[in-house]
């Protein structure tokens, strides 16, 4: 059984909880542990969304399909 886990955000240094449910979700997807707290992740997402496409060519992180 998983347990909630305290992780430290690499970005802002805040401690955040990586819940058991999230751990299971991450594991089932084959993701490794998050390095940023939710706030920072949301911020990044928002920034990315603002930039739209244009910044990085391909690989915007979608399976867009054809
Ligand atoms: Zn953070």
PDB file of the backbone (N, CA, C, O) and the ligand in Angstrom, with CONECT records:
HET     ZN  A 101       1
ATOM      1  N   UNK A   1       0.832  -1.210   0.000  1.00  0.00           N
ATOM      2  CA  UNK A   1       0.000   0.000   0.000  1.00  0.00           C
ATOM      3  C   UNK A   1       0.861   1.253   0.000  1.00  0.00           C
ATOM      4  O   UNK A   1       1.869   1.340   0.701  1.00  0.00           O
ATOM      5  N   UNK A   2       0.455   2.176  -0.771  1.00  0.00           N
ATOM      6  CA  UNK A   2       1.192   3.431  -0.804  1.00  0.00           C
ATOM      7  C   UNK A   2       0.776   4.330   0.341  1.00  0.00           C
ATOM      8  O   UNK A   2      -0.317   4.221   0.895  1.00  0.00           O
ATOM      9  N   UNK A   3       1.671   5.199   0.663  1.00  0.00           N
ATOM     10  CA  UNK A   3       1.382   6.195   1.692  1.00  0.00           C
ATOM     11  C   UNK A   3       1.670   7.569   1.135  1.00  0.00           C
ATOM     12  O   UNK A   3       2.462   7.733   0.207  1.00  0.00           O
ATOM     13  N   UNK A   4       1.020   8.542   1.712  1.00  0.00           N
ATOM     14  CA  UNK A   4       1.326   9.911   1.312  1.00  0.00           C
ATOM     15  C   UNK A   4       2.783  10.203   1.608  1.00  0.00           C
ATOM     16  O   UNK A   4       3.366   9.666   2.550  1.00  0.00           O
ATOM     17  N   UNK A   5       3.344  11.044   0.806  1.00  0.00           N
ATOM     18  CA  UNK A   5       4.771  11.277   0.875  1.00  0.00           C
ATOM     19  C   UNK A   5       5.010  12.778   0.782  1.00  0.00           C
ATOM     20  O   UNK A   5       4.359  13.476   0.005  1.00  0.00           O
ATOM     21  N   UNK A   6       5.936  13.256   1.572  1.00  0.00           N
ATOM     22  CA  UNK A   6       6.302  14.668   1.466  1.00  0.00           C
ATOM     23  C   UNK A   6       7.465  14.823   0.512  1.00  0.00           C
ATOM     24  O   UNK A   6       8.504  14.181   0.662  1.00  0.00           O
ATOM     25  N   UNK A   7       7.278  15.671  -0.456  1.00  0.00           N
ATOM     26  CA  UNK A   7       8.361  15.941  -1.393  1.00  0.00           C
ATOM     27  C   UNK A   7       8.670  17.428  -1.363  1.00  0.00           C
ATOM     28  O   UNK A   7       7.829  18.248  -0.995  1.00  0.00           O
ATOM     29  N   UNK A   8       9.884  17.756  -1.755  1.00  0.00           N
ATOM     30  CA  UNK A   8      10.265  19.158  -1.799  1.00  0.00           C
ATOM     31  C   UNK A   8      10.332  19.631  -3.242  1.00  0.00           C
ATOM     32  O   UNK A   8      10.964  18.999  -4.089  1.00  0.00           O
ATOM     33  N   UNK A   9       9.693  20.715  -3.501  1.00  0.00           N
ATOM     34  CA  UNK A   9       9.657  21.259  -4.853  1.00  0.00           C
ATOM     35  C   UNK A   9      11.021  21.819  -5.225  1.00  0.00           C
ATOM     36  O   UNK A   9      11.630  22.573  -4.466  1.00  0.00           O
ATOM     37  N   UNK A  10      11.484  21.436  -6.400  1.00  0.00           N
ATOM     38  CA  UNK A  10      12.786  21.902  -6.854  1.00  0.00           C
ATOM     39  C   UNK A  10      12.736  23.358  -7.270  1.00  0.00           C
ATOM     40  O   UNK A  10      13.758  24.039  -7.350  1.00  0.00           O
ATOM     41  N   UNK A  11      11.560  23.804  -7.526  1.00  0.00           N
ATOM     42  CA  UNK A  11      11.438  25.153  -8.065  1.00  0.00           C
ATOM     43  C   UNK A  11      11.332  26.209  -6.967  1.00  0.00           C
ATOM     44  O   UNK A  11      12.062  27.200  -6.970  1.00  0.00           O
ATOM     45  N   UNK A  12      10.424  25.984  -6.039  1.00  0.00           N
ATOM     46  CA  UNK A  12      10.203  27.011  -5.021  1.00  0.00           C
ATOM     47  C   UNK A  12      10.656  26.549  -3.634  1.00  0.00           C
ATOM     48  O   UNK A  12      10.671  27.335  -2.687  1.00  0.00           O
ATOM     49  N   UNK A  13      11.022  25.280  -3.521  1.00  0.00           N
ATOM     50  CA  UNK A  13      11.523  24.790  -2.251  1.00  0.00           C
ATOM     51  C   UNK A  13      10.443  24.443  -1.243  1.00  0.00           C
ATOM     52  O   UNK A  13      10.746  24.063  -0.112  1.00  0.00           O
ATOM     53  N   UNK A  14       9.207  24.569  -1.637  1.00  0.00           N
ATOM     54  CA  UNK A  14       8.109  24.234  -0.740  1.00  0.00           C
ATOM     55  C   UNK A  14       7.959  22.720  -0.620  1.00  0.00           C
ATOM     56  O   UNK A  14       8.253  21.962  -1.544  1.00  0.00           O
ATOM     57  N   UNK A  15       7.496  22.319   0.544  1.00  0.00           N
ATOM     58  CA  UNK A  15       7.156  20.913   0.715  1.00  0.00           C
ATOM     59  C   UNK A  15       5.729  20.698   0.246  1.00  0.00           C
ATOM     60  O   UNK A  15       4.831  21.485   0.546  1.00  0.00           O
ATOM     61  N   UNK A  16       5.541  19.636  -0.485  1.00  0.00           N
ATOM     62  CA  UNK A  16       4.187  19.334  -0.915  1.00  0.00           C
ATOM     63  C   UNK A  16       3.938  17.843  -0.770  1.00  0.00           C
ATOM     64  O   UNK A  16       4.868  17.042  -0.684  1.00  0.00           O
ATOM     65  N   UNK A  17       2.675  17.496  -0.747  1.00  0.00           N
ATOM     66  CA  UNK A  17       2.307  16.106  -0.511  1.00  0.00           C
ATOM     67  C   UNK A  17       2.082  15.390  -1.835  1.00  0.00           C
ATOM     68  O   UNK A  17       1.320  15.830  -2.696  1.00  0.00           O
ATOM     69  N   UNK A  18       2.758  14.302  -1.952  1.00  0.00           N
ATOM     70  CA  UNK A  18       2.549  13.404  -3.076  1.00  0.00           C
ATOM     71  C   UNK A  18       1.654  12.287  -2.544  1.00  0.00           C
ATOM     72  O   UNK A  18       2.133  11.352  -1.902  1.00  0.00           O
ATOM     73  N   UNK A  19       0.409  12.385  -2.802  1.00  0.00           N
ATOM     74  CA  UNK A  19      -0.535  11.486  -2.147  1.00  0.00           C
ATOM     75  C   UNK A  19      -0.434  10.063  -2.686  1.00  0.00           C
ATOM     76  O   UNK A  19       0.085   9.816  -3.775  1.00  0.00           O
ATOM     77  N   UNK A  20      -0.944   9.152  -1.889  1.00  0.00           N
ATOM     78  CA  UNK A  20      -0.925   7.743  -2.288  1.00  0.00           C
ATOM     79  C   UNK A  20      -1.620   7.560  -3.628  1.00  0.00           C
ATOM     80  O   UNK A  20      -1.155   6.819  -4.494  1.00  0.00           O
ATOM     81  N   UNK A  21      -2.728   8.242  -3.777  1.00  0.00           N
ATOM     82  CA  UNK A  21      -3.469   8.131  -5.028  1.00  0.00           C
ATOM     83  C   UNK A  21      -2.649   8.618  -6.211  1.00  0.00           C
ATOM     84  O   UNK A  21      -2.632   7.994  -7.272  1.00  0.00           O
ATOM     85  N   UNK A  22      -1.970   9.740  -6.013  1.00  0.00           N
ATOM     86  CA  UNK A  22      -1.132  10.270  -7.075  1.00  0.00           C
ATOM     87  C   UNK A  22       0.015   9.323  -7.388  1.00  0.00           C
ATOM     88  O   UNK A  22       0.380   9.127  -8.547  1.00  0.00           O
ATOM     89  N   UNK A  23       0.577   8.739  -6.334  1.00  0.00           N
ATOM     90  CA  UNK A  23       1.683   7.810  -6.554  1.00  0.00           C
ATOM     91  C   UNK A  23       1.246   6.641  -7.416  1.00  0.00           C
ATOM     92  O   UNK A  23       1.960   6.204  -8.319  1.00  0.00           O
ATOM     93  N   UNK A  24       0.061   6.149  -7.116  1.00  0.00           N
ATOM     94  CA  UNK A  24      -0.436   5.033  -7.904  1.00  0.00           C
ATOM     95  C   UNK A  24      -0.658   5.437  -9.337  1.00  0.00           C
ATOM     96  O   UNK A  24      -0.341   4.703 -10.272  1.00  0.00           O
ATOM     97  N   UNK A  25      -1.209   6.620  -9.487  1.00  0.00           N
ATOM     98  CA  UNK A  25      -1.451   7.129 -10.829  1.00  0.00           C
ATOM     99  C   UNK A  25      -0.139   7.272 -11.594  1.00  0.00           C
ATOM    100  O   UNK A  25      -0.024   6.846 -12.743  1.00  0.00           O
ATOM    101  N   UNK A  26       0.836   7.873 -10.944  1.00  0.00           N
ATOM    102  CA  UNK A  26       2.134   8.080 -11.590  1.00  0.00           C
ATOM    103  C   UNK A  26       2.761   6.747 -11.958  1.00  0.00           C
ATOM    104  O   UNK A  26       3.324   6.573 -13.039  1.00  0.00           O
ATOM    105  N   UNK A  27       2.646   5.810 -11.023  1.00  0.00           N
ATOM    106  CA  UNK A  27       3.250   4.515 -11.265  1.00  0.00           C
ATOM    107  C   UNK A  27       2.588   3.802 -12.428  1.00  0.00           C
ATOM    108  O   UNK A  27       3.249   3.192 -13.268  1.00  0.00           O
ATOM    109  N   UNK A  28       1.281   3.891 -12.458  1.00  0.00           N
ATOM    110  CA  UNK A  28       0.558   3.191 -13.510  1.00  0.00           C
ATOM    111  C   UNK A  28       0.896   3.772 -14.871  1.00  0.00           C
ATOM    112  O   UNK A  28       0.801   3.090 -15.891  1.00  0.00           O
ATOM    113  N   UNK A  29       1.293   5.044 -14.879  1.00  0.00           N
ATOM    114  CA  UNK A  29       1.676   5.668 -16.138  1.00  0.00           C
ATOM    115  C   UNK A  29       3.164   5.535 -16.426  1.00  0.00           C
ATOM    116  O   UNK A  29       3.641   5.898 -17.502  1.00  0.00           O
ATOM    117  N   UNK A  30       3.872   5.020 -15.465  1.00  0.00           N
ATOM    118  CA  UNK A  30       5.308   4.894 -15.645  1.00  0.00           C
ATOM    119  C   UNK A  30       6.046   6.199 -15.443  1.00  0.00           C
ATOM    120  O   UNK A  30       7.183   6.343 -15.893  1.00  0.00           O
ATOM    121  N   UNK A  31       5.417   7.154 -14.773  1.00  0.00           N
ATOM    122  CA  UNK A  31       6.092   8.413 -14.498  1.00  0.00           C
ATOM    123  C   UNK A  31       6.952   8.282 -13.267  1.00  0.00           C
ATOM    124  O   UNK A  31       6.684   7.454 -12.396  1.00  0.00           O
ATOM    125  N   UNK A  32       7.976   9.089 -13.192  1.00  0.00           N
ATOM    126  CA  UNK A  32       8.740   9.147 -11.960  1.00  0.00           C
ATOM    127  C   UNK A  32       8.140  10.224 -11.059  1.00  0.00           C
ATOM    128  O   UNK A  32       7.223  10.942 -11.455  1.00  0.00           O
ATOM    129  N   UNK A  33       8.659  10.322  -9.873  1.00  0.00           N
ATOM    130  CA  UNK A  33       8.092  11.259  -8.904  1.00  0.00           C
ATOM    131  C   UNK A  33       8.154  12.686  -9.421  1.00  0.00           C
ATOM    132  O   UNK A  33       9.101  13.075 -10.104  1.00  0.00           O
ATOM    133  N   UNK A  34       7.147  13.445  -9.090  1.00  0.00           N
ATOM    134  CA  UNK A  34       7.155  14.852  -9.505  1.00  0.00           C
ATOM    135  C   UNK A  34       8.254  15.607  -8.770  1.00  0.00           C
ATOM    136  O   UNK A  34       8.536  15.328  -7.605  1.00  0.00           O
ATOM    137  N   UNK A  35       8.862  16.552  -9.445  1.00  0.00           N
ATOM    138  CA  UNK A  35       9.900  17.334  -8.788  1.00  0.00           C
ATOM    139  C   UNK A  35       9.400  18.722  -8.433  1.00  0.00           C
ATOM    140  O   UNK A  35      10.075  19.477  -7.732  1.00  0.00           O
ATOM    141  N   UNK A  36       8.233  19.047  -8.913  1.00  0.00           N
ATOM    142  CA  UNK A  36       7.681  20.359  -8.593  1.00  0.00           C
ATOM    143  C   UNK A  36       6.330  20.225  -7.929  1.00  0.00           C
ATOM    144  O   UNK A  36       5.590  19.269  -8.162  1.00  0.00           O
ATOM    145  N   UNK A  37       6.029  21.195  -7.103  1.00  0.00           N
ATOM    146  CA  UNK A  37       4.723  21.191  -6.455  1.00  0.00           C
ATOM    147  C   UNK A  37       3.648  21.550  -7.467  1.00  0.00           C
ATOM    148  O   UNK A  37       3.920  21.952  -8.598  1.00  0.00           O
ATOM    149  N   UNK A  38       2.453  21.389  -7.021  1.00  0.00           N
ATOM    150  CA  UNK A  38       1.350  21.603  -7.941  1.00  0.00           C
ATOM    151  C   UNK A  38       1.295  23.046  -8.413  1.00  0.00           C
ATOM    152  O   UNK A  38       1.007  23.322  -9.577  1.00  0.00           O
ATOM    153  N   UNK A  39       1.568  23.943  -7.513  1.00  0.00           N
ATOM    154  CA  UNK A  39       1.524  25.350  -7.867  1.00  0.00           C
ATOM    155  C   UNK A  39       2.479  25.656  -9.017  1.00  0.00           C
ATOM    156  O   UNK A  39       2.123  26.320  -9.990  1.00  0.00           O
ATOM    157  N   UNK A  40       3.701  25.151  -8.873  1.00  0.00           N
ATOM    158  CA  UNK A  40       4.696  25.417  -9.902  1.00  0.00           C
ATOM    159  C   UNK A  40       4.337  24.710 -11.207  1.00  0.00           C
ATOM    160  O   UNK A  40       4.563  25.237 -12.296  1.00  0.00           O
ATOM    161  N   UNK A  41       3.784  23.532 -11.080  1.00  0.00           N
ATOM    162  CA  UNK A  41       3.398  22.823 -12.295  1.00  0.00           C
ATOM    163  C   UNK A  41       2.293  23.566 -13.027  1.00  0.00           C
ATOM    164  O   UNK A  41       2.306  23.702 -14.251  1.00  0.00           O
ATOM    165  N   UNK A  42       1.339  24.041 -12.243  1.00  0.00           N
ATOM    166  CA  UNK A  42       0.253  24.790 -12.859  1.00  0.00           C
ATOM    167  C   UNK A  42       0.777  26.066 -13.504  1.00  0.00           C
ATOM    168  O   UNK A  42       0.338  26.472 -14.580  1.00  0.00           O
ATOM    169  N   UNK A  43       1.721  26.678 -12.819  1.00  0.00           N
ATOM    170  CA  UNK A  43       2.297  27.898 -13.354  1.00  0.00           C
ATOM    171  C   UNK A  43       2.965  27.628 -14.701  1.00  0.00           C
ATOM    172  O   UNK A  43       2.776  28.359 -15.673  1.00  0.00           O
ATOM    173  N   UNK A  44       3.738  26.574 -14.722  1.00  0.00           N
ATOM    174  CA  UNK A  44       4.425  26.208 -15.959  1.00  0.00           C
ATOM    175  C   UNK A  44       3.429  25.941 -17.069  1.00  0.00           C
ATOM    176  O   UNK A  44       3.603  26.360 -18.213  1.00  0.00           O
ATOM    177  N   UNK A  45       2.402  25.245 -16.699  1.00  0.00           N
ATOM    178  CA  UNK A  45       1.394  24.900 -17.687  1.00  0.00           C
ATOM    179  C   UNK A  45       0.780  26.167 -18.252  1.00  0.00           C
ATOM    180  O   UNK A  45       0.594  26.313 -19.460  1.00  0.00           O
ATOM    181  N   UNK A  46       0.472  27.076 -17.342  1.00  0.00           N
ATOM    182  CA  UNK A  46      -0.155  28.317 -17.757  1.00  0.00           C
ATOM    183  C   UNK A  46       0.775  29.100 -18.675  1.00  0.00           C
ATOM    184  O   UNK A  46       0.345  29.675 -19.674  1.00  0.00           O
ATOM    185  N   UNK A  47       2.053  29.113 -18.320  1.00  0.00           N
ATOM    186  CA  UNK A  47       3.006  29.825 -19.150  1.00  0.00           C
ATOM    187  C   UNK A  47       3.085  29.218 -20.535  1.00  0.00           C
ATOM    188  O   UNK A  47       3.119  29.916 -21.548  1.00  0.00           O
ATOM    189  N   UNK A  48       3.114  27.913 -20.545  1.00  0.00           N
ATOM    190  CA  UNK A  48       3.177  27.222 -21.827  1.00  0.00           C
ATOM    191  C   UNK A  48       1.961  27.537 -22.678  1.00  0.00           C
ATOM    192  O   UNK A  48       2.054  27.783 -23.881  1.00  0.00           O
ATOM    193  N   UNK A  49       0.824  27.519 -22.013  1.00  0.00           N
ATOM    194  CA  UNK A  49      -0.416  27.752 -22.736  1.00  0.00           C
ATOM    195  C   UNK A  49      -0.434  29.157 -23.300  1.00  0.00           C
ATOM    196  O   UNK A  49      -0.971  29.402 -24.380  1.00  0.00           O
ATOM    197  N   UNK A  50       0.162  30.079 -22.553  1.00  0.00           N
ATOM    198  CA  UNK A  50       0.188  31.446 -23.022  1.00  0.00           C
ATOM    199  C   UNK A  50       1.046  31.600 -24.255  1.00  0.00           C
ATOM    200  O   UNK A  50       0.709  32.324 -25.192  1.00  0.00           O
ATOM    201  N   UNK A  51       2.164  30.899 -24.232  1.00  0.00           N
ATOM    202  CA  UNK A  51       3.065  30.985 -25.374  1.00  0.00           C
ATOM    203  C   UNK A  51       2.445  30.378 -26.612  1.00  0.00           C
ATOM    204  O   UNK A  51       2.809  30.707 -27.741  1.00  0.00           O
ATOM    205  N   UNK A  52       1.511  29.494 -26.379  1.00  0.00           N
ATOM    206  CA  UNK A  52       0.918  28.810 -27.507  1.00  0.00           C
ATOM    207  C   UNK A  52       1.979  27.956 -28.146  1.00  0.00           C
ATOM    208  O   UNK A  52       2.865  27.443 -27.462  1.00  0.00           O
ATOM    209  N   UNK A  53       1.903  27.799 -29.419  1.00  0.00           N
ATOM    210  CA  UNK A  53       2.988  27.063 -30.030  1.00  0.00           C
ATOM    211  C   UNK A  53       3.894  28.071 -30.675  1.00  0.00           C
ATOM    212  O   UNK A  53       3.514  29.223 -30.882  1.00  0.00           O
ATOM    213  N   UNK A  54       5.068  27.648 -30.986  1.00  0.00           N
ATOM    214  CA  UNK A  54       5.994  28.610 -31.557  1.00  0.00           C
ATOM    215  C   UNK A  54       7.315  28.503 -30.833  1.00  0.00           C
ATOM    216  O   UNK A  54       8.370  28.649 -31.450  1.00  0.00           O
ATOM    217  N   UNK A  55       7.283  28.257 -29.561  1.00  0.00           N
ATOM    218  CA  UNK A  55       8.515  28.182 -28.805  1.00  0.00           C
ATOM    219  C   UNK A  55       9.400  27.035 -29.209  1.00  0.00           C
ATOM    220  O   UNK A  55      10.606  27.210 -29.380  1.00  0.00           O
ATOM    221  N   UNK A  56       8.842  25.906 -29.359  1.00  0.00           N
ATOM    222  CA  UNK A  56       9.737  24.757 -29.423  1.00  0.00           C
ATOM    223  C   UNK A  56       9.577  23.827 -30.596  1.00  0.00           C
ATOM    224  O   UNK A  56       9.991  22.670 -30.526  1.00  0.00           O
ATOM    225  N   UNK A  57       9.013  24.281 -31.625  1.00  0.00           N
ATOM    226  CA  UNK A  57       8.884  23.368 -32.750  1.00  0.00           C
ATOM    227  C   UNK A  57       7.983  22.216 -32.405  1.00  0.00           C
ATOM    228  O   UNK A  57       6.876  22.405 -31.901  1.00  0.00           O
ATOM    229  N   UNK A  58       8.453  21.034 -32.674  1.00  0.00           N
ATOM    230  CA  UNK A  58       7.612  19.871 -32.417  1.00  0.00           C
ATOM    231  C   UNK A  58       7.643  19.490 -30.947  1.00  0.00           C
ATOM    232  O   UNK A  58       8.332  20.103 -30.131  1.00  0.00           O
ATOM    233  N   UNK A  59       6.898  18.493 -30.651  1.00  0.00           N
ATOM    234  CA  UNK A  59       6.988  17.937 -29.319  1.00  0.00           C
ATOM    235  C   UNK A  59       6.336  18.800 -28.290  1.00  0.00           C
ATOM    236  O   UNK A  59       6.858  18.927 -27.182  1.00  0.00           O
ATOM    237  N   UNK A  60       5.259  19.378 -28.592  1.00  0.00           N
ATOM    238  CA  UNK A  60       4.551  20.185 -27.627  1.00  0.00           C
ATOM    239  C   UNK A  60       3.926  19.333 -26.547  1.00  0.00           C
ATOM    240  O   UNK A  60       3.304  19.864 -25.626  1.00  0.00           O
ATOM    241  N   UNK A  61       4.070  18.078 -26.633  1.00  0.00           N
ATOM    242  CA  UNK A  61       3.576  17.258 -25.553  1.00  0.00           C
ATOM    243  C   UNK A  61       2.169  16.764 -25.813  1.00  0.00           C
ATOM    244  O   UNK A  61       1.378  16.613 -24.882  1.00  0.00           O
ATOM    245  N   UNK A  62       1.866  16.524 -27.013  1.00  0.00           N
ATOM    246  CA  UNK A  62       0.558  15.953 -27.229  1.00  0.00           C
ATOM    247  C   UNK A  62       0.707  14.783 -28.145  1.00  0.00           C
ATOM    248  O   UNK A  62       1.615  14.715 -28.974  1.00  0.00           O
ATOM    249  N   UNK A  63      -0.205  13.863 -27.977  1.00  0.00           N
ATOM    250  CA  UNK A  63      -0.290  12.969 -29.102  1.00  0.00           C
ATOM    251  C   UNK A  63      -1.389  13.575 -29.906  1.00  0.00           C
ATOM    252  O   UNK A  63      -2.570  13.455 -29.578  1.00  0.00           O
ATOM    253  N   UNK A  64      -1.002  14.210 -30.932  1.00  0.00           N
ATOM    254  CA  UNK A  64      -1.982  14.959 -31.684  1.00  0.00           C
ATOM    255  C   UNK A  64      -2.577  14.089 -32.758  1.00  0.00           C
ATOM    256  O   UNK A  64      -3.698  14.314 -33.212  1.00  0.00           O
ATOM    257  N   UNK A  65      -1.831  13.111 -33.154  1.00  0.00           N
ATOM    258  CA  UNK A  65      -2.339  12.235 -34.201  1.00  0.00           C
ATOM    259  C   UNK A  65      -2.429  12.988 -35.512  1.00  0.00           C
ATOM    260  O   UNK A  65      -2.281  14.210 -35.538  1.00  0.00           O
ATOM    261  N   UNK A  66      -2.664  12.290 -36.572  1.00  0.00           N
ATOM    262  CA  UNK A  66      -2.806  12.969 -37.834  1.00  0.00           C
ATOM    263  C   UNK A  66      -4.194  12.810 -38.368  1.00  0.00           C
ATOM    264  O   UNK A  66      -4.505  13.325 -39.443  1.00  0.00           O
TER     265      UNK A  66
HETATM  266 ZN    ZN A 101       6.923  24.811  -6.214  1.00  0.00          ZN
END
